Amino acid sequence: MLLLSSTALTLLVAAASISLVGATIDPLSWDEAYTKAEIIVSKMTVEQKVSITTGVGWQNGLCVGNTYPTTNPDFPALCLQDAPLGIRLANNVTSGVAGINAAASFDKKAIRARANYMGKEFRGKGAHVQLGPAMNFMRSPLSGRGWESGGEDPYLIGVLASETIKGIQEQGVIATAKHFLLNEQEMNRHLSSSDVDARTLHEIYLWPFARSVEAGVGSIMCSYNLANGTYACENDYLLNTVLKGELGFKGFIHSDWGATYSTAESANGGLDMTMPGDITMGSGGSFFGKNLTDAVKANQVSEDRTTDMAMRIVATWFKMKQDEGFPEVSLNSFDLENSPYVNVQEDHNILAREIASASNVLLKNVKNTLPIDPTKTKKISIIGSDAAVDPSTLNCRNHACTGGTLAQGWGSGTAYFSYLIDPLTGLTEAFGDNVQVQTSLNDWDLKEAAETAKDSDYAFVFSNSNSGEEADVAGNMGDRNNISLWHNGDNLIKAVADANKNTIVVIHSVGPVLMPWIDHPNIKAVLWPGLPGQESGYSLADIVTGKVNPSGRLPYTIAKKVEDYGAGASISKDLVIPYQEKLLVGYKWFDHAKIEPLFPFGYGLSYTKFNYSQLKVKVNASYGDNKKVVNDATVEASLSIRNGGPVEGAEIVQAYLSFPSSAGSPPKQLRGFEKILLQKGEKGVVEFKFGKTELSIYDAETESWVIPSGQFKLHIGASSRDIRKVAKFTL
Ligand code: NOJ
């Protein structure tokens, strides 16, 4: 067995104590920000108020989205820029892990640190608004943009949202929570209506946005689709009643690019800013601008409404202290070659590498095949086109192409790679000069693959599966056509496994794939780095050689066959999409239907072992008549975790709750997780606190959140299907 060297140990500890980058700002409270905004907005004419709500039109400015400035009173043009994983359409930026990987780390600190360096980079380029985080759901594993967000569980996406927003805004950059709401597929995204009942809406799809508002998010992007028959960006119920009413959102709502379809309906429906400004992208004119001013004059929209719109925008700007010396815009999104040289990367590669390894999920590891000691290795083979960068596809426009190693999906959620360390480079460097590395990068030449694999100590075989936004890549129009590996992956893996008894499979994928080869006796290990970004190869090598002990967990269920996903088994082509599965999204469906997944939600192995013991639960609640809880009950739980294995490592302890049967809730739902780093033999305590948010269900009749009375069950485990301790409590 390989023991970690002392340098290796230092690196691993560093990974677990990821810290925030550089100076951070402390955003103003909304009250303070509104007081300041009032001074400016009270001096604005209707035209001025309207102009700051209106984008200048597609490709008419330096950023992906730009607003008009005002003078006397002065308010600057705002720059809104993609993407959730880094700065899009710019050079000299860090292009790190995708949102789905941030979620797979199940590591709040790492998520915050990632957001922090991203915020710093956006600020460095003068972008006022980062168009992220994305928080749509992997309602189906096929959904094209699922990888931009955090998977299939609202609690996990909620944590991703909250930590990301705080991290970005600590750098004085406005975060955008998107896409609001029910925009779970690419197919017919401008045309289809996602129809959902009020309980599902609140408990699943709204959840991450509620956490975003609590985190102080500055802006929210409404989506292209209709929700229950009305366009999201003019949906009075969603924007006014729910977002600004129930959730008390004080920032501004702007449209997705071309998701405004009207003037008065949108303004009255709650939209505060139209993006990129023109009626349809590139067409000129605007639903806002002069049309909105005219609508005010015609009494179709009140002047108060335009005041509210302007107040929301100006207050958000003050909240992030952008009035205190915010850098000039140095982007030139549509003329990259003529953009000024501003390098914002600093040493963010270190964090990008740590987060990439922290999000790598070890799916299979027969007889501790991993980690590998390079000093005891003579020859390795590296097989598959996914192992190496293909310079011709590395930075194709919006990454909407395929070829070479996969490190992010395609579409507006991408950022160009200043460089991409591919697995071939990462592994070759890590194994060093004394280990012979032979390669076969052609996925279709199975004979060559087998020959190459045959007599090496370990054969690493790589494959991938990609998806993205809108554009057609290899016949996939954003959403995936299927969940099989691309580029002959299954045959390649089988050919290599037939030839080498120490085969290690590495998959770069946007989401679940089928694994018909999983039980092949020669496949000794399977690693799932997902979408690791620019530090792909280094972060992989850190895991392979044991410098970092894997602790990533699956943020989605990997099924044995696609039909097992139920409602998610296909992408609907219909223009009305009823979310009939209701609350049973992801693992909740698998639990309910008693379907055995191939790898469950929350799953991931480690090089060490953890023992769970001494689960204790304490209930703080008082009861009125009918034994109903009358305060905001809190339930506290604690347990001991011991690292009983051979090396230091971090465990992701997951807490799932079953609600009283009268609640009609899914069998169990994630309501907490903690990452704990323990030395070999060390014992630590993990604590959870469940409050009103975690203990309630949404009661559609009374339109309120209520804690159901009866017996709850707390399941503590290492995955949704590896429950180690259970305790009951009654409320
Ligand atoms: C459309 C995408 O849906 C959105 O996520 C993105 O921010 C805008 N385009 C701007 O590129």
Boltz pocket constraint, residues with backbone or C-beta under 6 A from the ligand:
constraints:
  - pocket:
      binder: B
      contacts: [[A, 64], [A, 82], [A, 131], [A, 178], [A, 256], [A, 257], [A, 412]]
      max_distance: 6.0
